[in-house]
Structure formats: structure tokens, C-alpha cells
Amino acid sequence: MITFEAVRKQFPDGTVAVDDLDLELPTGRITVFVGPSGCGKTTSLRMINRMVEPTGGAVRIDGEDVRSKPPAELRRGIGYVIQHAGLFPHKTVLDNVLTVPKLVGRGRERSRALELLERVGLPTAFADRYPAQLSGGQQQRVGVARALAADPPVMLMDEPFSAVDPIVRHQLQEEFLRLQGDLGKTIALVTHDIDEAVVLGDRIAVFREGGHLAQVGSPEELLTRPADDFVRNFVGRDRGYRGLGFRTADGLVLRPLDGVRLDEAGRPLDVDGTFRAGDSLRVVLDLTLTSRTGTAVQVDGDGRATGLVHHHDVADLLAERR
């Protein structure tokens, strides 16, 4: 667990970047720091590995003040992923991944480095390439593999996916969540994108200007119960729609399958979209609003149609749940 206890950072020119920050980052979870430019989120992240030193309070990892260790020793136990990957251009992909293991005398772990490349979705044939021979998304994957190479319990990620195009960004986010599901690291991640925060975060810490914490909570809490107007405006006017991603379609009352053509196994033919009972209301609403008939068909695990819903049915269910 990472804890901030009354942490303050004031620079020599008098600028207060972080002011009296109290925050807990749960073990094995992703906590996302989000907020406008200049709100102190990156400064807070960098105080965890002492790239920035606090001027007051304490940052602790499992109860131990990070200042109890020399910075170099501390950082070897913390993975760090930054925007544009920050790879060494004169080193091969393999040597980049092995950077920290070599520093601690484990530089012969080639097999583990190759395994990490595969885990982040890169072929082992890339091991002997140089960063300039890789795409931006591939470089970011190498950066994640390098951060994981020493098997750190804590990972810090500063805008790790912001420098790539939207399609690659989505792929990297999915790969990252799959990895986290396997590894269960304690992760602090900075982003300026509230949509990315909602996708990746188990908890989201919203910072306001002046380094103050505006709200901490789950993505659903921020979308459905923003603490004040600042959080409400930062999350966006479509927060209600995005909040549907955390509500399932289980409560929908299904209509008869009138007019729906089925094959011999009971699977629907010529329909615009199908969903399952555990899908989110956001998925169902998208399907009904983009359908030519304003409807979507629910199917079971074998793809057999079980009923029909209209977009009005989603609206009625939302009205009942208020």
C-alpha cells in the first residue's frame, strides 16, 4: 500500500504544486491520478520514487517512509513507465528490458526478458531490434516490459499511452488490464483523460488546481455521485451515459421475438445487434440507438435469442433505478 500523509510540495519560487495531500493507494489495485494541467498529479506521482522530494509530510510504501532508502535503491524496486517510452536508443530491445536486472546483478535473465516481451504482446524476434525500428505502440510495450523486468511490487505510469493513436491506445489499455489481472501490481497512473481513467482505474483521484484533492472514489462513484461542480464539470456532461457502463442489463423486461427471423437452432438472423444479460446498459443502449428498428435482441450463451428490447425499455429501467 502507498500512502500520502499531509504531503506538500512547494518549489523555490513559492509555487505550491501539492498541498496537504492525504491519499491511500490500495495494494494490488490501479489508482489513477487525473485533473487539469498544473494540478499536481505528476508531481505527486514522482514523489513516490523521490524524483521530486516533498517539502512536508511523508510518502510511505507499506508503512515505510520512501526517504528511508537512497533514491537509487528505492527506484530499483519501483517500475516506471513514461510517455514516449523513454527507451535507450543505442540499446537493443532486449538490453532495454534488462536495464534494471543488470544493475542489480541479474543481467543474465534473458529467458525472463523474452517472456516479458511476449506478455506485452511483442514477438521475441524483436529482441535484437533497436527502438528506432519500432512503432510508437511497440515502444510503449517495451517500456512496460522494462518496468516489469525486476518484478517490482509498485509501478508508476506517467501518461503511458497518450503518445499513440486512438486504436493503438485502446489495444495497449486492453493489454495492460490483462497483464494487471495476471500480476496484481500496486499501480499509480497519471492521465489527463477522464475516459482513460474510467477504463483503467479501480480508484480515481481527481486533483484540482493548487494541488488539492477534489474527490477519490471508484469510476462509478465519480460518474454517478460527483462531489462538487468542479468534479462534475471535469467528468463531463455525458457522465450519465458513461455511467451506464457500470450497470448491467439484467433488469430489462424482454419483449416477445415478434418479427425476428431465427435459424433452426434459435439464433437470430438479419438483426443489427445482440447482447447478453450480463452486458452493460451502455452496450444495450448503443445497439438500440444505432439499430434501424430501435431494438436489440438478447441471446443466451449459445447465441439463441431469448427476447427483444426497445430503447424505450432502457429509459424505463433507468427511471426505475433512480
ZIVEN-V928677 format. One record per backbone hydrogen bond with DSSP energy under -1.0 kcal/mol. NH is the residue of the N-H (numbers start at 0). CO is the residue of the C=O. Records with the same first field share a line. If there is no record, write none. Layout:
BEGIN
NH = CO / CO
END
This chain:
BEGIN
1 = 24
2 = 59
3 = 22
4 = 57
6 = 20
7 = 55
8 = 17
10 = 14
13 = 10
16 = 8
17 = 8
18 = 210
20 = 6
22 = 3
24 = 1
28 = 25
30 = 186
31 = 202
32 = 188
33 = 204
38 = 35
43 = 39
44 = 40
45 = 41
47 = 44
50 = 45
51 = 45
54 = 7
55 = 7
57 = 4
59 = 2
60 = 63
61 = 0
63 = 60
65 = 58
67 = 64
68 = 65
73 = 69
74 = 70
75 = 71
76 = 73
77 = 74
78 = 153
80 = 155
84 = 81
85 = 83
90 = 87
92 = 128
93 = 126
95 = 91
96 = 92
97 = 93
98 = 95
101 = 97
102 = 98
103 = 99
104 = 101
105 = 100
108 = 105
109 = 107
112 = 108
113 = 109
114 = 110
115 = 111
116 = 112
117 = 113
118 = 114
119 = 115
120 = 117
121 = 116
125 = 122
126 = 123
128 = 125
132 = 129
133 = 130
138 = 134
139 = 135
140 = 136
141 = 137
142 = 138
143 = 139
144 = 140
145 = 141
146 = 142
147 = 143
150 = 147
154 = 185
155 = 78
156 = 187
157 = 80
158 = 189
168 = 164
169 = 165
170 = 166
171 = 167
172 = 168
173 = 169
174 = 170
175 = 171
176 = 172
177 = 173
178 = 174
179 = 175
180 = 176
181 = 177
182 = 178
183 = 179
185 = 152
186 = 28
187 = 154
188 = 30
189 = 156
190 = 32
196 = 192
197 = 193
198 = 194
199 = 195
200 = 196
201 = 29
202 = 29
203 = 216
204 = 31
205 = 214
206 = 33
207 = 211
210 = 207
211 = 207
213 = 205
214 = 205
216 = 203
221 = 217
222 = 218
223 = 219
224 = 220
231 = 227
232 = 228
233 = 229
234 = 230
235 = 231
238 = 235
241 = 237
242 = 238
243 = 240
244 = 241
245 = 242
246 = 243
248 = 278
251 = 248
254 = 307
257 = 255
259 = 256
262 = 266
265 = 262
268 = 260
274 = 296
278 = 275
280 = 246
283 = 279
284 = 280
285 = 281
286 = 282
287 = 283
288 = 284
289 = 285
295 = 308
296 = 272
297 = 306
298 = 274
299 = 303
302 = 299
304 = 265
305 = 297
306 = 297
307 = 254
308 = 295
310 = 293
312 = 309
313 = 309
314 = 310
315 = 311
316 = 312
317 = 313
318 = 314
319 = 315
320 = 316
END
